Amino acid sequence: MSITRSTPLTQLPGVGEARGKKLERSGLVSAGDLLGWYPRGYEDRRQIHTIREAPLDCRTCVAAMAAEHPRRSRIRKGLELVQVKVVDHTGALHLTFFNQGYVERAIKAGEEYIFFGAVEEQGRRRAMVNPIFERADKQSFTGCIMPVYRLTAGISNHLLASLARQVLPCAGELPETLPQQIRQAHQLAGAEFALKNIHFPENEEALSLARRRLAFEELFYLAVGLSCLKDRRAQRAAGWALPLRPKEEFLALLPFSPTQAQNRVMDQISADLTSGRPMDRLVQGDVGSGKTAVAAFAGWLCAKGGTQTALMAPTEVLAEQHFRSLSALLSPAGVRVGLLTGSMAAGEKKKVRAALAAGEIDFIVGTHALISDGVAFARLALIVADEQHRFGVAQRAALAAKGGADAPPHVLVMSATPIPRTLALIVYGDLDVSIIDQLPPGRTPISTYVVREDKRQRMYGFVRKQAEEGRQVYIICPAVEEGLEEALPGEGPSLDLKAVKTYAEKLQREVFPDLRLGILHGKMKPKEKEEAMSAFSSGQTQVLVATTVVEVGVDVPNASLIVIENAERFGLSQLHQLRGRVGRGQHPSHCVLITATRSREAMERLHVLASTTDGFQIAEEDLKARGPGDFFGDRQHGLPQMKLADLTGDMRLLTEAQEAARELLDRDPHLSQPEDRPVWERVRRLFADTPDIFN
């Protein structure tokens, strides 16, 4: 069968309808998709050892002959063993396979095989558990540098690697999009060579050349796209030029003195709003750094200039919280604050919409309801998006479109996810970046502990103690239902992943029958979520068992403890965000990270979190550990995600790529030359999710 880039993966041997659906969950539908699914790491399987010389406790290849026919036995329901002894001239190796019945037929006595796995010493004998194996005369996945892919539930690395090997020949079909003079000037390998060697490298040098070419390519197209984006923005109509007001008038409204960082960002915003060009600014600040006060200042400035502000929050509970705090702060200055959410009564919504259209509301706070049909503004001059990566460019554009014909509205994006500055410049390359890097004095410090499974009962006792003292507790789980989470690389499928539904029932029944437990997860209806969060906010619920849906949540000053189950499953930045749910009142606060991981690397990451509360330091560590592609999880900002470029290690390459992009655009600003059209097409595809930019 001849395979092309468009060949569906379901047509390849070993992929039926069921596996096809599992692959599709990761966006893998065609051979071309798989070519672009780069490995996340590699295993060097080139060195083959004898049984006696094989190093212990690290995965390695051993050549040996099956000394007997495999023995199959059933231990209990759901657990089956296949055992076989293999030998070479230096000794014997005892192999055990769990729930792999096919091994009984696959290994034949007297045949030579290569086994890849970790050799253990059990007393005086050597053993291996669940090794990968193949016949010595038919080596395919041993004796080579083996790719290790990001996996989805039900798909093994072995399957992905064998599929990647099958589709590799169509790498030659890919057109070369980088102009030749750029490839020559920066000594970059050809596209076909790079693709083949990123999946199955011939040696370390070939892998290095392949990686450099593909990482450069990603950074180059990104730099070209962002440059076009900024040019397009610079050519836009003039923005609202608001009259300058003395900042002291606003500061007199605040019940506290702003930090130096808040003052600096307010000055930057004031300069933007009065400049006459549309503001596009990202304000980054750790949980509790005072971003809302900065947004209030921007809204106050607009209201005093006779225009309107819209603040879009990701949940109704958060929108209500913003509405209450902004009303209390701005009403004394005569700023009229309104609220618009989906669950409001129809009559109430109608009244708010009429007031907005008539210009009787200066500062409207709402959810996605703000971008619904029927919402019109009199003079919308500023959009504030809270937690930008949960909205994305498309929703921001939809709200901006409601600004009318007077002038495009200014845009202020607030993010509580600290991002290393290098990453912020790339990910939010279309925005100016402001950083609030100080916390206001008086924030309650949060003590963080990494706890193993054997201390679980003590943790439960601590939860009870907090509840008895009148405090409230979050318990966070990685899954909604059992069996819905994939295995971690190197750890195998987890049999003890805490799932919100079953775990909450168990806690209520067996551990805390006398406490009031609530439950919150992403599969609940919006109204149910709001009710669960409101019950916790008001103190009706003592313990809230939830998924990361609480990551962007409301202030519950009475919550003093957050317990995070299977903590190794989360990124550091996400754990830091979750930790920020507590420490918002005057009570001493705690974060307990529970893990059963055997991975030293995972434990080191968790101890980083326990050792610092500096979100920017944590973000740097997270970026090193996981790379930019996973930094936000399902990021929705509309800018392309990088698969390979590592922004902590590739800063020199980034500078080179940005230089090459600048040179190209100086020579051919519209990329209209025939040799540059492929670059234009590639950039347009890359930024397909960014509306109204590349027409």
WODA-V42553 format. One record per residue. N is the residue number from 1. RES is the residue in one small letter. D_LAST is the distance of its C-alpha to the last C-alpha in whole Angstrom. Layout:
N:RES:D_LAST ; N:RES:D_LAST
This chain:
1:m:39 ; 2:s:36 ; 3:i:33 ; 4:t:29 ; 5:r:26 ; 6:s:26 ; 7:t:29 ; 8:p:30 ; 9:l:32 ; 10:t:34 ; 11:q:36 ; 12:l:37 ; 13:p:41 ; 14:g:41 ; 15:v:38 ; 16:g:39 ; 17:e:37 ; 18:a:38 ; 19:r:37 ; 20:g:34 ; 21:k:33 ; 22:k:34 ; 23:l:32 ; 24:e:29 ; 25:r:30 ; 26:s:29 ; 27:g:25 ; 28:l:28 ; 29:v:27 ; 30:s:27 ; 31:a:29 ; 32:g:25 ; 33:d:25 ; 34:l:29 ; 35:l:28 ; 36:g:25 ; 37:w:28 ; 38:y:30 ; 39:p:33 ; 40:r:34 ; 41:g:37 ; 42:y:40 ; 43:e:44 ; 44:d:46 ; 45:r:48 ; 46:r:49 ; 47:q:53 ; 48:i:55 ; 49:h:58 ; 50:t:62 ; 51:i:63 ; 52:r:65 ; 53:e:63 ; 54:a:60 ; 55:p:58 ; 56:l:59 ; 57:d:56 ; 58:c:53 ; 59:r:51 ; 60:t:53 ; 61:c:54 ; 62:v:57 ; 63:a:59 ; 64:a:61 ; 65:m:63 ; 66:a:64 ; 67:a:67 ; 68:e:68 ; 69:h:66 ; 70:p:63 ; 71:r:65 ; 72:r:63 ; 73:s:64 ; 74:r:63 ; 75:i:64 ; 76:r:63 ; 77:k:60 ; 78:g:57 ; 79:l:58 ; 80:e:59 ; 81:l:60 ; 82:v:60 ; 83:q:62 ; 84:v:63 ; 85:k:65 ; 86:v:64 ; 87:v:66 ; 88:d:66 ; 89:h:69 ; 90:t:68 ; 91:g:69 ; 92:a:67 ; 93:l:64 ; 94:h:64 ; 95:l:60 ; 96:t:59 ; 97:f:56 ; 98:f:56 ; 99:n:54 ; 100:q:54 ; 101:g:56 ; 102:y:55 ; 103:v:56 ; 104:e:60 ; 105:r:59 ; 106:a:56 ; 107:i:59 ; 108:k:62 ; 109:a:65 ; 110:g:66 ; 111:e:62 ; 112:e:61 ; 113:y:57 ; 114:i:55 ; 115:f:55 ; 116:f:52 ; 117:g:52 ; 118:a:54 ; 119:v:58 ; 120:e:60 ; 121:e:64 ; 122:q:66 ; 123:g:69 ; 124:r:71 ; 125:r:68 ; 126:r:64 ; 127:a:62 ; 128:m:58 ; 129:v:56 ; 130:n:53 ; 131:p:53 ; 132:i:50 ; 133:f:52 ; 134:e:52 ; 135:r:55 ; 136:a:56 ; 137:d:55 ; 138:k:52 ; 139:q:50 ; 140:s:46 ; 141:f:46 ; 142:t:48 ; 143:g:49 ; 144:c:46 ; 145:i:43 ; 146:m:42 ; 147:p:38 ; 148:v:38 ; 149:y:35 ; 150:r:34 ; 151:l:35 ; 152:t:35 ; 153:a:38 ; 154:g:40 ; 155:i:38 ; 156:s:41 ; 157:n:40 ; 158:h:42 ; 159:l:40 ; 160:l:37 ; 161:a:38 ; 162:s:40 ; 163:l:36 ; 164:a:34 ; 165:r:37 ; 166:q:37 ; 167:v:33 ; 168:l:33 ; 169:p:34 ; 170:c:30 ; 171:a:29 ; 172:g:30 ; 173:e:27 ; 174:l:24 ; 175:p:23 ; 176:e:23 ; 177:t:20 ; 178:l:21 ; 179:p:22 ; 180:q:26 ; 181:q:27 ; 182:i:26 ; 183:r:28 ; 184:q:31 ; 185:a:30 ; 186:h:30 ; 187:q:32 ; 188:l:30 ; 189:a:31 ; 190:g:30 ; 191:a:27 ; 192:e:30 ; 193:f:33 ; 194:a:31 ; 195:l:30 ; 196:k:33 ; 197:n:35 ; 198:i:33 ; 199:h:34 ; 200:f:38 ; 201:p:39 ; 202:e:41 ; 203:n:43 ; 204:e:42 ; 205:e:41 ; 206:a:38 ; 207:l:37 ; 208:s:36 ; 209:l:35 ; 210:a:32 ; 211:r:31 ; 212:r:31 ; 213:r:28 ; 214:l:26 ; 215:a:26 ; 216:f:25 ; 217:e:22 ; 218:e:21 ; 219:l:22 ; 220:f:20 ; 221:y:17 ; 222:l:17 ; 223:a:18 ; 224:v:15 ; 225:g:13 ; 226:l:15 ; 227:s:15 ; 228:c:12 ; 229:l:12 ; 230:k:15 ; 231:d:14 ; 232:r:11 ; 233:r:14 ; 234:a:16 ; 235:q:15 ; 236:r:15 ; 237:a:17 ; 238:a:21 ; 239:g:22 ; 240:w:25 ; 241:a:28 ; 242:l:31 ; 243:p:35 ; 244:l:36 ; 245:r:39 ; 246:p:42 ; 247:k:41 ; 248:e:44 ; 249:e:44 ; 250:f:42 ; 251:l:44 ; 252:a:47 ; 253:l:45 ; 254:l:45 ; 255:p:48 ; 256:f:48 ; 257:s:47 ; 258:p:43 ; 259:t:43 ; 260:q:42 ; 261:a:39 ; 262:q:38 ; 263:n:39 ; 264:r:37 ; 265:v:34 ; 266:m:35 ; 267:d:35 ; 268:q:32 ; 269:i:30 ; 270:s:32 ; 271:a:31 ; 272:d:27 ; 273:l:28 ; 274:t:30 ; 275:s:28 ; 276:g:26 ; 277:r:23 ; 278:p:21 ; 279:m:22 ; 280:d:21 ; 281:r:24 ; 282:l:25 ; 283:v:29 ; 284:q:31 ; 285:g:34 ; 286:d:37 ; 287:v:38 ; 288:g:40 ; 289:s:39 ; 290:g:38 ; 291:k:35 ; 292:t:35 ; 293:a:38 ; 294:v:35 ; 295:a:32 ; 296:a:35 ; 297:f:36 ; 298:a:32 ; 299:g:33 ; 300:w:36 ; 301:l:34 ; 302:c:32 ; 303:a:35 ; 304:k:37 ; 305:g:34 ; 306:g:34 ; 307:t:31 ; 308:q:30 ; 309:t:29 ; 310:a:28 ; 311:l:29 ; 312:m:27 ; 313:a:30 ; 314:p:29 ; 315:t:33 ; 316:e:35 ; 317:v:38 ; 318:l:36 ; 319:a:34 ; 320:e:38 ; 321:q:39 ; 322:h:37 ; 323:f:38 ; 324:r:41 ; 325:s:41 ; 326:l:39 ; 327:s:41 ; 328:a:44 ; 329:l:43 ; 330:l:41 ; 331:s:43 ; 332:p:46 ; 333:a:44 ; 334:g:43 ; 335:v:40 ; 336:r:39 ; 337:v:37 ; 338:g:36 ; 339:l:36 ; 340:l:33 ; 341:t:33 ; 342:g:33 ; 343:s:37 ; 344:m:38 ; 345:a:40 ; 346:a:38 ; 347:g:40 ; 348:e:40 ; 349:k:36 ; 350:k:36 ; 351:k:38 ; 352:v:36 ; 353:r:33 ; 354:a:35 ; 355:a:36 ; 356:l:32 ; 357:a:31 ; 358:a:34 ; 359:g:34 ; 360:e:37 ; 361:i:35 ; 362:d:34 ; 363:f:33 ; 364:i:32 ; 365:v:32 ; 366:g:31 ; 367:t:29 ; 368:h:26 ; 369:a:28 ; 370:l:26 ; 371:i:23 ; 372:s:25 ; 373:d:25 ; 374:g:28 ; 375:v:27 ; 376:a:27 ; 377:f:27 ; 378:a:29 ; 379:r:28 ; 380:l:26 ; 381:a:26 ; 382:l:25 ; 383:i:24 ; 384:v:26 ; 385:a:25 ; 386:d:28 ; 387:e:28 ; 388:q:24 ; 389:h:24 ; 390:r:25 ; 391:f:22 ; 392:g:19 ; 393:v:16 ; 394:a:15 ; 395:q:18 ; 396:r:18 ; 397:a:15 ; 398:a:17 ; 399:l:20 ; 400:a:18 ; 401:a:17 ; 402:k:21 ; 403:g:21 ; 404:g:21 ; 405:a:21 ; 406:d:23 ; 407:a:21 ; 408:p:19 ; 409:p:21 ; 410:h:22 ; 411:v:22 ; 412:l:25 ; 413:v:25 ; 414:m:28 ; 415:s:29 ; 416:a:32 ; 417:t:32 ; 418:p:33 ; 419:i:30 ; 420:p:32 ; 421:r:30 ; 422:t:29 ; 423:l:27 ; 424:a:26 ; 425:l:24 ; 426:i:22 ; 427:v:21 ; 428:y:21 ; 429:g:19 ; 430:d:17 ; 431:l:20 ; 432:d:24 ; 433:v:26 ; 434:s:30 ; 435:i:33 ; 436:i:36 ; 437:d:38 ; 438:q:41 ; 439:l:43 ; 440:p:45 ; 441:p:49 ; 442:g:50 ; 443:r:48 ; 444:t:50 ; 445:p:50 ; 446:i:49 ; 447:s:51 ; 448:t:50 ; 449:y:52 ; 450:v:51 ; 451:v:53 ; 452:r:54 ; 453:e:55 ; 454:d:59 ; 455:k:59 ; 456:r:57 ; 457:q:60 ; 458:r:60 ; 459:m:57 ; 460:y:57 ; 461:g:60 ; 462:f:58 ; 463:v:56 ; 464:r:59 ; 465:k:60 ; 466:q:57 ; 467:a:57 ; 468:e:61 ; 469:e:60 ; 470:g:58 ; 471:r:55 ; 472:q:52 ; 473:v:50 ; 474:y:47 ; 475:i:47 ; 476:i:44 ; 477:c:43 ; 478:p:41 ; 479:a:41 ; 480:v:41 ; 481:e:43 ; 482:e:45 ; 483:g:44 ; 484:l:40 ; 485:e:39 ; 486:e:39 ; 487:a:42 ; 488:l:41 ; 489:p:41 ; 490:g:45 ; 491:e:46 ; 492:g:46 ; 493:p:45 ; 494:s:47 ; 495:l:49 ; 496:d:50 ; 497:l:46 ; 498:k:47 ; 499:a:45 ; 500:v:45 ; 501:k:47 ; 502:t:49 ; 503:y:50 ; 504:a:50 ; 505:e:53 ; 506:k:55 ; 507:l:55 ; 508:q:56 ; 509:r:59 ; 510:e:60 ; 511:v:59 ; 512:f:59 ; 513:p:60 ; 514:d:61 ; 515:l:58 ; 516:r:55 ; 517:l:52 ; 518:g:49 ; 519:i:46 ; 520:l:42 ; 521:h:39 ; 522:g:35 ; 523:k:37 ; 524:m:38 ; 525:k:37 ; 526:p:36 ; 527:k:39 ; 528:e:41 ; 529:k:39 ; 530:e:40 ; 531:e:43 ; 532:a:44 ; 533:m:42 ; 534:s:44 ; 535:a:48 ; 536:f:47 ; 537:s:46 ; 538:s:49 ; 539:g:52 ; 540:q:53 ; 541:t:51 ; 542:q:53 ; 543:v:51 ; 544:l:47 ; 545:v:46 ; 546:a:43 ; 547:t:40 ; 548:t:37 ; 549:v:36 ; 550:v:38 ; 551:e:36 ; 552:v:34 ; 553:g:37 ; 554:v:40 ; 555:d:42 ; 556:v:46 ; 557:p:48 ; 558:n:51 ; 559:a:49 ; 560:s:51 ; 561:l:50 ; 562:i:47 ; 563:v:48 ; 564:i:46 ; 565:e:47 ; 566:n:46 ; 567:a:44 ; 568:e:43 ; 569:r:40 ; 570:f:38 ; 571:g:36 ; 572:l:38 ; 573:s:36 ; 574:q:36 ; 575:l:40 ; 576:h:39 ; 577:q:37 ; 578:l:40 ; 579:r:43 ; 580:g:41 ; 581:r:42 ; 582:v:46 ; 583:g:47 ; 584:r:46 ; 585:g:50 ; 586:q:53 ; 587:h:54 ; 588:p:54 ; 589:s:51 ; 590:h:51 ; 591:c:48 ; 592:v:50 ; 593:l:48 ; 594:i:50 ; 595:t:49 ; 596:a:51 ; 597:t:49 ; 598:r:51 ; 599:s:48 ; 600:r:49 ; 601:e:46 ; 602:a:45 ; 603:m:48 ; 604:e:47 ; 605:r:44 ; 606:l:45 ; 607:h:48 ; 608:v:45 ; 609:l:44 ; 610:a:48 ; 611:s:49 ; 612:t:46 ; 613:t:44 ; 614:d:42 ; 615:g:38 ; 616:f:37 ; 617:q:39 ; 618:i:39 ; 619:a:35 ; 620:e:36 ; 621:e:38 ; 622:d:36 ; 623:l:33 ; 624:k:36 ; 625:a:37 ; 626:r:34 ; 627:g:31 ; 628:p:28 ; 629:g:26 ; 630:d:29 ; 631:f:29 ; 632:f:28 ; 633:g:28 ; 634:d:26 ; 635:r:23 ; 636:q:20 ; 637:h:19 ; 638:g:16 ; 639:l:16 ; 640:p:17 ; 641:q:21 ; 642:m:23 ; 643:k:25 ; 644:l:28 ; 645:a:27 ; 646:d:30 ; 647:l:29 ; 648:t:33 ; 649:g:34 ; 650:d:31 ; 651:m:31 ; 652:r:32 ; 653:l:29 ; 654:l:27 ; 655:t:28 ; 656:e:28 ; 657:a:24 ; 658:q:23 ; 659:e:25 ; 660:a:24 ; 661:a:20 ; 662:r:21 ; 663:e:23 ; 664:l:20 ; 665:l:18 ; 666:d:21 ; 667:r:21 ; 668:d:18 ; 669:p:15 ; 670:h:12 ; 671:l:14 ; 672:s:14 ; 673:q:18 ; 674:p:18 ; 675:e:20 ; 676:d:17 ; 677:r:14 ; 678:p:16 ; 679:v:15 ; 680:w:11 ; 681:e:11 ; 682:r:13 ; 683:v:12 ; 684:r:8 ; 685:r:11 ; 686:l:13 ; 687:f:11 ; 688:a:10 ; 689:d:12 ; 690:t:11 ; 691:p:9 ; 692:d:6 ; 693:i:6 ; 694:f:4 ; 695:n:0
